[in-house]
Amino acid sequence: MKKELNPTTAVVPCPVVLLSVVGEDRPNIITLSWVANVCSNPPSIVAGIRPQRHSYEMVKNAGDFVLNIPSIDQIDAAEFAGTKSGREFDKFKECNLTPVPATKVNSPMIEECPINIECKVTKIDSPGVHDVFTAEVVAVHVDESVLNDKGRFIASKANLFTYLPLNGEYWSLGKHIQT
């Protein structure tokens, strides 16, 4: 038997990303889980951001951003960046994270994250309380420490984690179950 719940964000698990964006005064970081791959050619993603958030106008003005995929080592930074405003805090400084130049966009990458995905905004839609930024992936950087000798990504080495919106919890990713 199943229990019907009220309509909610029920797709689980959700990624945890640290979106970094260039700003007039300083770069900023916002933690997002409303992010998804939507097209393979050209490689494209979507990211949902509320217009009230400090990073919203920054992304709109920059026309680009970097999705930084954190490891469990950055969970405290993810929590801070998702609950504090860049209007009041320098999140790079507060989270002890290092902004490094990206290769294709003006927004910085976060050095400590094992995966950095450079994105250029192609479209903005307004389906509800979040605006959806569609962006083309223009470069991907993966730390060599999470690659095997053939250059393939090894998830267990990256120590990634996820967010479950049904109960508001973070979970580590499990073991490999099938190829």
C-alpha positions as a Python dict, from the first residue, in 0.01 Angstrom:
ca = {
    (1, 'M'): (0, 0, 0),
    (2, 'K'): (121, 350, -78),
    (3, 'K'): (47, 677, 95),
    (4, 'E'): (-30, 977, -127),
    (5, 'L'): (165, 1288, -26),
    (6, 'N'): (100, 1647, -117),
    (7, 'P'): (274, 1757, -438),
    (8, 'T'): (636, 1834, -356),
    (9, 'T'): (988, 1805, -493),
    (10, 'A'): (1006, 1427, -473),
    (11, 'V'): (1275, 1333, -728),
    (12, 'V'): (1551, 1181, -518),
    (13, 'P'): (1838, 1193, -473),
    (14, 'C'): (1929, 1549, -575),
    (15, 'P'): (2280, 1666, -651),
    (16, 'V'): (2456, 1907, -420),
    (17, 'V'): (2647, 2171, -614),
    (18, 'L'): (2831, 2484, -518),
    (19, 'L'): (2755, 2732, -795),
    (20, 'S'): (3027, 2996, -814),
    (21, 'V'): (2978, 3321, -998),
    (22, 'V'): (3182, 3633, -1065),
    (23, 'G'): (3061, 3957, -908),
    (24, 'E'): (3137, 4328, -920),
    (25, 'D'): (3278, 4333, -565),
    (26, 'R'): (3373, 3968, -517),
    (27, 'P'): (3274, 3624, -642),
    (28, 'N'): (2999, 3436, -462),
    (29, 'I'): (2893, 3078, -394),
    (30, 'I'): (2539, 2945, -363),
    (31, 'T'): (2451, 2586, -275),
    (32, 'L'): (2190, 2435, -505),
    (33, 'S'): (2014, 2103, -540),
    (34, 'W'): (1775, 2208, -816),
    (35, 'V'): (2025, 2120, -1090),
    (36, 'A'): (2001, 1861, -1368),
    (37, 'N'): (2152, 1743, -1696),
    (38, 'V'): (1901, 1814, -1974),
    (39, 'C'): (2079, 1761, -2306),
    (40, 'S'): (2386, 1576, -2431),
    (41, 'N'): (2439, 1766, -2758),
    (42, 'P'): (2520, 2038, -2685),
    (43, 'P'): (2586, 1930, -2327),
    (44, 'S'): (2346, 2139, -2121),
    (45, 'I'): (2224, 2168, -1765),
    (46, 'V'): (1954, 2358, -1580),
    (47, 'A'): (1986, 2530, -1244),
    (48, 'G'): (1694, 2670, -1046),
    (49, 'I'): (1758, 2989, -846),
    (50, 'R'): (1506, 3210, -667),
    (51, 'P'): (1517, 3572, -790),
    (52, 'Q'): (1548, 3692, -429),
    (53, 'R'): (1882, 3518, -381),
    (54, 'H'): (2197, 3731, -399),
    (55, 'S'): (2354, 3506, -666),
    (56, 'Y'): (2053, 3537, -897),
    (57, 'E'): (2139, 3882, -1036),
    (58, 'M'): (2507, 3791, -1039),
    (59, 'V'): (2441, 3489, -1265),
    (60, 'K'): (2204, 3693, -1481),
    (61, 'N'): (2463, 3972, -1522),
    (62, 'A'): (2763, 3741, -1570),
    (63, 'G'): (2590, 3513, -1820),
    (64, 'D'): (2800, 3226, -1687),
    (65, 'F'): (2877, 3025, -1375),
    (66, 'V'): (3065, 2718, -1258),
    (67, 'L'): (2897, 2415, -1101),
    (68, 'N'): (3143, 2279, -847),
    (69, 'I'): (3066, 1929, -722),
    (70, 'P'): (3181, 1906, -360),
    (71, 'S'): (3310, 1604, -171),
    (72, 'I'): (3208, 1520, 183),
    (73, 'D'): (3510, 1730, 288),
    (74, 'Q'): (3315, 2039, 175),
    (75, 'I'): (2982, 1954, 345),
    (76, 'D'): (3018, 2233, 603),
    (77, 'A'): (3094, 2480, 324),
    (78, 'A'): (2788, 2358, 133),
    (79, 'E'): (2570, 2410, 437),
    (80, 'F'): (2714, 2758, 502),
    (81, 'A'): (2690, 2868, 137),
    (82, 'G'): (2329, 2751, 124),
    (83, 'T'): (2212, 2921, 443),
    (84, 'K'): (2407, 3250, 450),
    (85, 'S'): (2381, 3541, 210),
    (86, 'G'): (2667, 3664, -6),
    (87, 'R'): (2535, 4014, 66),
    (88, 'E'): (2668, 3973, 420),
    (89, 'F'): (2950, 3720, 388),
    (90, 'D'): (3248, 3653, 165),
    (91, 'K'): (3165, 3285, 128),
    (92, 'F'): (3501, 3190, -24),
    (93, 'K'): (3675, 3335, 281),
    (94, 'E'): (3426, 3205, 538),
    (95, 'C'): (3434, 2853, 392),
    (96, 'N'): (3813, 2842, 339),
    (97, 'L'): (3762, 2777, -32),
    (98, 'T'): (3993, 2894, -308),
    (99, 'P'): (3863, 3070, -621),
    (100, 'V'): (4073, 2977, -924),
    (101, 'P'): (4034, 3102, -1283),
    (102, 'A'): (3817, 2897, -1514),
    (103, 'T'): (3932, 2838, -1872),
    (104, 'K'): (3617, 2932, -2070),
    (105, 'V'): (3405, 3155, -1842),
    (106, 'N'): (3465, 3458, -1621),
    (107, 'S'): (3327, 3299, -1303),
    (108, 'P'): (3582, 3121, -1082),
    (109, 'M'): (3610, 2751, -1008),
    (110, 'I'): (3645, 2620, -652),
    (111, 'E'): (3985, 2453, -628),
    (112, 'E'): (3888, 2215, -346),
    (113, 'C'): (3596, 2055, -532),
    (114, 'P'): (3681, 1739, -729),
    (115, 'I'): (3465, 1837, -1028),
    (116, 'N'): (3414, 2181, -1185),
    (117, 'I'): (3170, 2236, -1472),
    (118, 'E'): (3197, 2566, -1660),
    (119, 'C'): (2862, 2685, -1799),
    (120, 'K'): (2736, 2966, -2023),
    (121, 'V'): (2374, 3072, -1978),
    (122, 'T'): (2163, 3026, -2292),
    (123, 'K'): (1810, 3083, -2160),
    (124, 'I'): (1614, 3182, -1847),
    (125, 'D'): (1259, 3058, -1781),
    (126, 'S'): (1022, 3143, -1496),
    (127, 'P'): (805, 2838, -1416),
    (128, 'G'): (735, 2936, -1053),
    (129, 'V'): (922, 3064, -747),
    (130, 'H'): (1256, 2957, -898),
    (131, 'D'): (1383, 3081, -1232),
    (132, 'V'): (1548, 2811, -1440),
    (133, 'F'): (1881, 2894, -1600),
    (134, 'T'): (1958, 2669, -1895),
    (135, 'A'): (2329, 2667, -1967),
    (136, 'E'): (2567, 2501, -2210),
    (137, 'V'): (2856, 2312, -2054),
    (138, 'V'): (3171, 2458, -2212),
    (139, 'A'): (3440, 2285, -2003),
    (140, 'V'): (3468, 2015, -1737),
    (141, 'H'): (3760, 1978, -1496),
    (142, 'V'): (3814, 1666, -1283),
    (143, 'D'): (4080, 1637, -1017),
    (144, 'E'): (4332, 1370, -1118),
    (145, 'S'): (4307, 1214, -771),
    (146, 'V'): (3957, 1083, -857),
    (147, 'L'): (4055, 930, -1193),
    (148, 'N'): (4193, 583, -1255),
    (149, 'D'): (4500, 512, -1470),
    (150, 'K'): (4279, 515, -1783),
    (151, 'G'): (4137, 858, -1701),
    (152, 'R'): (3795, 727, -1594),
    (153, 'F'): (3613, 891, -1303),
    (154, 'I'): (3602, 681, -985),
    (155, 'A'): (3307, 800, -773),
    (156, 'S'): (3424, 625, -457),
    (157, 'K'): (3744, 832, -461),
    (158, 'A'): (3547, 1159, -488),
    (159, 'N'): (3341, 1101, -170),
    (160, 'L'): (3034, 1269, -318),
    (161, 'F'): (2711, 1329, -129),
    (162, 'T'): (2352, 1403, -216),
    (163, 'Y'): (2045, 1580, -80),
    (164, 'L'): (1706, 1421, -15),
    (165, 'P'): (1438, 1693, -34),
    (166, 'L'): (1164, 1465, 103),
    (167, 'N'): (1327, 1481, 446),
    (168, 'G'): (1590, 1758, 412),
    (169, 'E'): (1891, 1534, 475),
    (170, 'Y'): (2233, 1487, 319),
    (171, 'W'): (2350, 1133, 240),
    (172, 'S'): (2679, 995, 114),
    (173, 'L'): (2667, 805, -212),
    (174, 'G'): (2682, 430, -181),
    (175, 'K'): (2894, 165, -341),
    (176, 'H'): (2914, 74, -709),
    (177, 'I'): (2643, -180, -793),
    (178, 'Q'): (2655, -237, -1170),
    (179, 'T'): (2849, -142, -1483),
}
